[in-house]
Amino acid sequence: MSSTVPAASLAPAALHRLRDETLDPGQLAAYNLYLTAGPAGLRLGVADVQRNKFLVLEEYAAPEAGTTLAQQVQALAAEHDLLGRPGWNRVRLAVHNRAFTLLPAPLFRPGDETAYLRLHHALDGQHESVHAYTHKGLDVVSLFAAEKPLTDWFARTYPAGRLVHRTSALLQGVVQQSEQNGPARVYLSIGPQQLTVLVMRGKRPEFCNVFPYSTPEDLIYYTILVMQELQLDPDQDLVMVWGDLMHDSELFTILRKYIRNLRFGNRPFDLSYSYRLNDLFEYRYFELFALHLCE
C-alpha cells in the first residue's frame, strides 16, 4: 500500500520570523506581499501600503535534496497564516537563478521571449516557463526562465501578481540609490553559491550577470574579471556589497584584500522598516525590500 507524504511535512524550517505587532492579518488589502525564491531558500516580506513600511520579514531554509522550490512554497502555504491567502493589495515574486538576460527595450518583440533566452540558456520547455519584465524608465527588458510548477502555483494563487527575476529587484534598488551622472560603480549581491555582479554608470546598467562560485577565490576571480573587462580599477572604483556574508567571513576577507574601495550597501531609501528588523544587518535582504520598487 502506498502512502502520500503530507505537503506540510515538506515545509522548510524558519530561520527568521520577524513581525511588527501592528500587522493586521484581517486587512490584507492594506499590505503588499513580497517573496523571493532561489538557492538561498524562501524569503517573505510584508509592507504597509499607506505607511510605506516593512512590517514582516521571514526567511526559510533552502529546499532539502529531492525537494523543489515549488514543493517548498506549497508546503509552507498549506500551514502559513499569510502565504497563499488572497486579498493582498499587491504581490511580487522574484526568482533567483542564472537563466536570465537583459535586453534593450527597443529590440524586444513580444512573443520572441523564448528565442531571446535560448541564446543564453538551454531552456527546458517541459519544466521551465519563460517570462518578461519591463523596467520602465530604463528602456530595459528582463527575460528569464523559472521553475514551471512554481510559476503555475503563483499564477493560480495570485492571478494579479507579478513575477520578476531577482536581478530586476537588485537593479531597481540600485537605480534608486544612484546619481544621474555618477561614475561607474560595481554592485555585488552574494548568495549561496551564486554571485550577482551589476555595473552601473550613473543610472544606466552596463553589465549584469550571475556567476556560480564554490570558494572565496571563485568569488574574487569573477569580480576582478568583470572589473578588468570594463576597465575599472579595484584600487579606486567603488564596489558595494549586499547579501549573505558576515564582516568576519572568508568571502568578505578576500574581497577586502583585493578591493580597496569596498562598502556594505544600505536598504532601499524612501521606505521605513519596523523596529523588529533593527537587529538585521542593513546589507541583507536588499532584493526582498527592493521588490517594493518593482511595478
N, C-alpha and C positions, 0 to 999 in steps of 0.2 A: 504494500500500500504506500503510495507516495504522499508526501506532505508538502504543504506550501509554507515557506517561511514568511511570517507576517511582515508587511512592509515596515512597520515601526521598528523591527529588530535591526534594520539596516541604518537606522537614524544615527548620524555621526555624533561624536562626543563634543560637548560645548567647551570651547577654550575661553571665551569671554561672553558674558551676558550682562550688559550694562543698560539699564533703563532709568529714565527720569520718571519720577513719581507723577508728573503732570500728564503723562501719556494716558489717553482715554480710549481703550480698545473698542468702546461702543460708538466712537465717532471717527471711523476710518476715513471718511471723506475729507477730514481736516488734515490728512497726512499724505506724504509721498513715501512709497516703499522702494528701496534700492537694494539690489542684490548683485554680488559678483561671484562667479563660479569658475574654478580652474584648479591647477595643481595644488594651490595652497588651501583648497577646500572652499567652503561656502561662507560668505560674509553677508550680513544683513544690516541695513540701516533704515531708520525711520526719521523723517524730517517734518516738523510742524510747518505747514504752508504759510500761515499768517505771520508767524514769528520768524520764519526763515531760519529755523533752529533744529539741529540734530538732537533727537531725544533718545535714540536707541542705537546701540552698536552690539551686534552679536557675531561671534566667529566660531565656526565649526571645523573640526579636523578634516583633513583630506580623506577621500574615499579609501577604504582598505582594498587590498588586492582582490580583484574579481568583482568589485562594486563600481558602477559607473556614476558619473555626476547626476544623471537623471534619476537613478535609483536613490541616491543620497537625498536629493531635493524632495522627491516624492515621499520618501520615508519620513523626513523631517516635517513636511507639511501635514502628514497624517496625524501628528501629535503636537503640532505647534499652535499657539493661540493667535498668531498673526499671519504666518506664511500660509498661502493658499486661500485665504479669505478674500472675498470680493469687496468692492465698495471704496477702494483707495482713490484718492484724488489723481494720483499718477503712479505708474510702476515702471521701473527701468531694471533690466538685467544686463550685466556686462559679462561676456565670456572671455576667458584668458587662454589663449593658445597661440601657436605660431602660424596658423592658417589665415593670414590676412594680407591685404595690400592697400596702399593709399593711392588714389588716382585723382589727377586734376579734374575738377567738375566739368569743364568744357569737353573733355574727352569721353565722359561717361554716357553710355546709351542704355536706358532701362531695358532689361531683357537679356543683356550680354554679361550679366554678373558672373556666371559660371565660366564663360570664356576668358574673362579677365583674370579670375582667380586661378585658373588652371595653369597660367604662366608662372605661378609662384608656389602652387600647392597641388599635390596629387590627390584630387578630390575623390572621396569615397561616396558616390551618389546614394548608396544603399543606407549608409549610416550617418551621413552628414547633409546638412542643408546650407544653402548659400544666402547671405543677407547683405544689405547695403544700408549705410547711414551717411547722410549728407551733413557735413559741418558747415552750417550757414555762416556766411561772413568770411570763410577761409577759402572758398572755391575748392574744397577737397571732399572726395567721397571715399569712405572706408568700405571695403568689400571683405567679407570674412565668412568662414565656414564654422559651423557649430554642430555639436552632437545632436542628431535628429530627435531622439527621444526627449532630450531636454527642451529643445525648442517646441516640440509638439505639446509637451506638458505646459509650457509657458503660454502658448497660443490658446490652449483650451482654458487655462485658469485665468489668464489676464488678456482677453482679446484686444483690449485697447492699449496694452503695454508696449513698450519699445525695447527692442533688442539691439545692443551695441557691442562692439569689441572693446576690451579693456583699454586698448591704446587710445580709443576715442575719448574716454573719460580722462586719461592722462593728458592728452592734447588739449582738451577744453580747459582743464585746470591750469596747465602751464600758460596757455594763451592769456588767461585772466591775470596771471602774475607777471606777464612780460611787458616791456616797454615797446611802444610802436616802432621806434627806430633803434632799438637796443642792439648791442653786439651779439655775435654768435655765442650761444651757450649750450652746454651739454646737460641733459637731464637723464638720470638713471632711476629706473624702478626695479628693485631687486626682490624676486620671489624665489621659492624653492625650485632650483634647477632652471630657472628662466630669468634672463636679464633683458629688460626693455631699454633700448637706447633711443632717445629722442634728441635731435639737434634743432634748435630754433635760431633764426636770425630775426630779432625783433619779434613780431607776432606771426612770422612766416615759417612753417616747418620745412627743413631742408633734408632731414633724414629721420626715418623711424623703422626700427626692426626689433624683433625678439630673438635672442640667441639662447641656445641651451648651454648650460655650464654644469660641471660637476666638482670643480675645485676653485679656490680663490684665484689661482693662476689663469684659469679659463676666463674668469670674470674680468680681470685686468687686461688680458690679451684683447678681448673684444672691444673693451672701452678705448684702449690706446689705438687699436687698429682703425676704429671709426674716426678718432680724432686726427690721426695721420692722414687718412684718405681725404678728409675735409680741410686739411692744412690748419688744424688747431693745435695749440701748444699746451701740453699738460702742465707746464710750469707757470702759465699765465691765465689761460682761459678758464672761466668758471665752470665747475661741474657740480650740479645739485643732485642730491641723493634722497630718494624715498624708499620705503619698503621694509622687508622683514630682515633686519640686521640690528646688531647692538653696537654700541660705541667701542666695546672691547672685543668684538668678533674678529675672526681672521679676515673676513671679507672687508671690513672697514679698515683694518690694519694695512692690508695690501693696497687698497685704494689710496690711503693717506701716504703710503710710501712712494707712489709713483705720480700722484697728482697733488700739486701744491695748493691750488685754489679750490678746495673741496668743502662743501657745506651741506648740512642736512636741510631738506626742504620744509616748508610750512604747510599747514592745512589751507584749503581754498579760502580766499578772502570773501568778505561781504556775507559771511554766514556766521551764525553763532552756534555754540556747542554746549550741551548740558554739562554741569559740573561733574556728572558721573563719568565723563570722559577725560577728566583732568589728569588722571594718573597714566594715561597713554602717551607715548611719545608723539610729538607733533608730526613727525615724518612718516608715521604709519597710517595705513588705510586711506591714502590720498585718493586713489581711484574710486573707492566707495563714496567718499564725500563729494568728489568731483562729478559723480553722476547727476548731482543736483544741477549742474550746469549744462547737461545734455538735454536738448529739446525733445 
